[in-house]
């Protein structure tokens, strides 16, 4: 196994790629955020939320109207360290690049080769007297991954159990937890709802609203459509018109999940308001990664696939006492959020981290510098060599996942082909590092 097998480029039909325009962003001036005194922090990290779906970031339709009406300070140019949950949130919590925290691959479903074990902001705050709580539908927050033990309280309600309205199902637990915290106690709540993650099951009324009266694509009536369904439809299609219709359907279903998210977020903000908490806490709104909806024109759906801007770009919005509403052009990554927060609230930073205080400087570049390329590196899940090869070196048509595939069996089969987790992590970590430093990219393996 060589690095070239795991991450390579330019072996798909480059002509077929729809190149998204590169963002026209410079580093930007440091964030003019003030020192603030807050009782608590609420971090809303919406799983799988594309930045370009927010009206604040240019989407023509405002799908989050109730939420957007708050006086946010918006940061442009924000990016994830990884295109899927496990490495991304590990980076957020540790301010370390994936190559350093090492929690970026798994040989068994749900069990990372290297469970998260780095010093983390949640654990650090907890040790210094803060009350910490995690409220999520994401299965990667578990004992096995090492991510749930860094919080004192963990409430996990998977989307499979709650249905589409994952955030709404988590809210009563969050509110009860907040109500139980004594007046003078500092707290940090991390909320990671799965409403935007596949399978897509938006309410029919929201599909109708978001479709704007356009006829619905043929597959939109089906429930529980997931990435593999769209890939399968796409690769079975025989004309570009059919493929465009499948891409339109995926985007419509994805978008139609946002109004429900907006309703739950509006309810959350109202609950905070009624308790006077919005005057006392810092609210951070972001995501762990985005979602591909066929954007590159070669049939990629989901995330953790390649370094496309649809997966990499994140929203970043801040709301809190003393924070002026406005927009900052600042290139930043999720490893920078916590160093910036603790700088604002006067808590000592973790030592030897990769993240920077954005009040001192923005980044000169982020991974967006390669996001029009064909780089493959995340390889969601097992990062199997055959999967990576498929995604990298064969034309898109050949790598559709057949409907009815047993995903777990597939993962197991792939895992059997990988014998060395250390080598896997080392290669993936190096791939991340190479992306950051923009090294010349490898040729495709032969
Ligand atoms: Zn995620």
Boltz pocket constraint, residues with backbone or C-beta under 6 A from the ligand:
constraints:
  - pocket:
      binder: B
      contacts: [[A, 47], [A, 48], [A, 84], [A, 85], [A, 86], [A, 288], [A, 289]]
      max_distance: 6.0
